[in-house]
Amino acid sequence: MKFSYNWIREMVPGLDVPPRELMRLITTKTAECEGLEEVGGALANASVARVMSIEPIGEGHNRKALVETRRFGTKTVVCGAPNCRAGMLTAYIASGVKTIDGVESDGMLASGRELGINSDHSGIVELTSEELVAADSVIEVDNKSLTHRPDLWGHHGMAREVGAITRRPLRDPVRLGLLPAAPGVIGVQIDDLALCPRYSALVFENVTVQLSPLWLQYRLEAIGLNTINNIVDVTNYVMAELAQPMHAFDADKLRGDTIFVRNAWPGEWITALNGEKYELAGSNLLITDSAGPIAIAGVIGGMDSSISEGTKRIVLESANFQAASVRKTSVALKLRTDASMRFEKSQDPLNTVRGLARAVELLQQVSPGIRLVGGVSDRKAEFKPPAPIEVTVDWLNRKLGRKVSAAEVRSIFESLEFGVRETASGRFSVTVPSWRATRDVSIKDDLLEEVGRMIGYESITPQAPLIASVVPPANPSRLYHRRVRAMTAAQGFTEVYNYSFVSEEMIAPFGFAPSGHIRVTNPIASDQTMLRTSLLPAIRKNILDNSRRLDAFRLFEIGREIHPRGEGLPEETPHLAAAMYERHGDGRAQLFELKRLAECLMRGCEVRPAAPRPFEHPERAAVVGWRGQEIGRLFEFHPSLGIEGRAAVLDLDLAVMERLDDQEIRYQPLRRLPTSAFDLSVVANVREPAGAIERRMADAAGSNLAEIEFVREYTGAPLPEGRKSVSYRLTVGAADHTLSSDEAAAIRNRVIEALQREGFELRI
Amino acid sequence: MIAPGRVFRNESVDASHEHTFYQLEGMMVDREVSVAHLIYFMKTLLTAIFHREVTVRLRPGYFPFVEPGFELDIRCLICGGPGCAVCKQSGWVELLPCGLVHPNVLLMSGIDPDQWGGFAFGLGLTRLAMMRYGIEDIRLLQGGDLRFLSQF
């Protein structure tokens, strides 16, 4: 929303705070100002001028003009404008001497665009009075900071704030006395007063449709509104001044003598002022005449009944519509207008007749000879004034953490035109004005804000809160995840953050059923329609993306799987997904590295081959367990997933791991008696998991096995192709005596025999 | 109460907007909680975060769950006030929304707003990280590009 500084100053007479300082004050006390724009800058060097005589120069369209300027005396200028003629009143800019077509031109005659007051550049401006408008500053306020303030969508509302901030009186531009007491001549019928709490209308005759005077064009153009003609411009002027959207119908194009406010009927449509045709739905509120729609209520007028050059009589609408209804219609039709933006903020229903009164005054200025026909047609719901709010100075002081006097509190409320009555010492009964009561102010905490912002929050001295000192509740999950993150990062993995959303396309290669996912009702993008039940689809995407640039890398994510449950909130399970990629090579080393990561995170975990899931490599899929409990999977992505090279993944359930990890460590007494050790090398198929061999050895060794340790693995000559040798060191010892060499040898033989029975060959 | 975490918002993604980001939400509830307490707490928290004294200012802001609601600005850490490109020549950088907890929020939680009050704030961690490392495109944070991520 743009605000003209001059316009505000019209309503806050004597305002002497310069625009930039005013901007700062509005930002700290009312709403965020985003920018300041100087308009009509050329006006500083401009003057009203009358063209005394003109004479042609050579062949071109340029002519030499003698002009009588008010500020700079008589000047000779060269002017190429087609409308330049002797006797006209126009604007002169002292732009310096220039020679044009051999003639010395001292300054120039200016178009509206050159003056910076409108966009007209078809000729020099035609003035009707000896007054030229002044340069202005336009303050732009962030619309988002005005969502709760319907009153600030007009200059008068902002002027009220400026008056309160600068402690100057506010001038009301509205003179209600201009409205005749006579009954209205046009009927108004409202179906549902909840959707349209008020509809006020006036009829005018003897209308002249023409261009608006320059001052009016300038005001509208300065704040970014287009000028159309004097009638439409007045409706926009009133909207920009009082925040009351208005609409003018050509009365002679309306059918019947009644205006209806009702919801659209099936099949109805309208061609709007913007030239677009809109098919209307039952939820759209319409303004209609006896034959059909003439406007979409609160959004836009219809083309058929719009003001044109030949318009002689008009109906001026000043109505109030329900915010939610206007919002819904505007969103459904994808049509946001200056009117709908204002109605969406819950406008004040008492404002409709104020808008009409202001329009009467302006129309009389811009359409000479215009006459009112009858008085205001006004249909409305019953408005109950809001109940006064009780507030004490003591409560305000305690909430602010600063002393404010009763007199100061009263003066703040009064400057914002709240009703104030001191019912007891330090106790106020505050009545909220209608323009703040629609949504914004209803409880004493809202009043606290009024006082706080006006005294200025910078006037409050920071104060340390008194807090009861207690041990904060622990958050072990957070600490555990931090440990997992640090460990994984320490092994050279880079953390990625993926979205919690996936698409059907992303999960399809994994064979996950879309029905197993929670769907987003209003997805932001087509690739983010469901909540993820696994981190893996996004990890695959990370691998695909990065493998375009890198030959090898490792990455991980800690995130939540989100699984729907029968009822209630979904189950969220934290997972670690760590991945390694290599473009070249057979990928074996990656599996060992990931296994090692699992062991680092969960000491004593085991990896056992498992039946592959559809997206896992059939020969490289394993379950990761700890003391018989599954904690995750270790696998290589199936070649069908389209990854060029090899990508292995460790996917761990951190919720389960955190629970298991929590088990208390029990100290094992140190072994007092000596142990003995021996090495065994087993020849096996290369695909035979070393873990399986190790378990067989451990089982056979029995209770006196103190430790079993992997030593090395060997492939190559003299072993045949497809065979490997795996070596282990077994340490044995008993708790109650030193094992004799025979006892140790017996254990060794038992292990050898057990392995041989299973078909393994031993290299002893 | 302090709650860091991943949050979501209906927002079209571009260089400075994301629908998924990280936020630190905090709230204090006690018998007597004032704006003066809020300012003190925010100044202390931000001084600890930025490792230097920060100047804060509150101005009105509208958030339905606080009343009064504030936008908290800090004095621009780059130029220190005269104005630069980072603070858009204003000398201030909008950092976080905060306010006194709306009585309806307390009521919802079974707390009597006549007896208790509170303040609340939401600190955008994503935004802080972007300021700290000079990251100009928010999409990099969740883009999974190791050329970017491995710099940290």
Interface residues (C-beta under 8 A of the other chain):
Chain A: T27 T28 K29 T30 A31 E32 S145 T147 H148 R149 R398 K399 L400 G401 R402 I443 D445 D446 L448 E449 G452 R453 Y457 E458 I460 T461 P462 Q463 A464 P465 L466 I467 T494 E495 V496 Y497 N498 Y499 S500 F501 N522 I524 A525 Q528 A538 K541 N542 D545 N546 R549 L550 F553 L555
Chain B: R6 F8 N10 E11 S12 V13 H19 T20 M28 D30 E32 V33 S34 V35 A36 H37 I39 Y40 F41 K43 R57 L58 R59 P60 G61 Y62 E67 P68 G69 F70 E71 L100 H102 P103 G117 L141 Q142 G144 D145 L146 R147 L149 S150
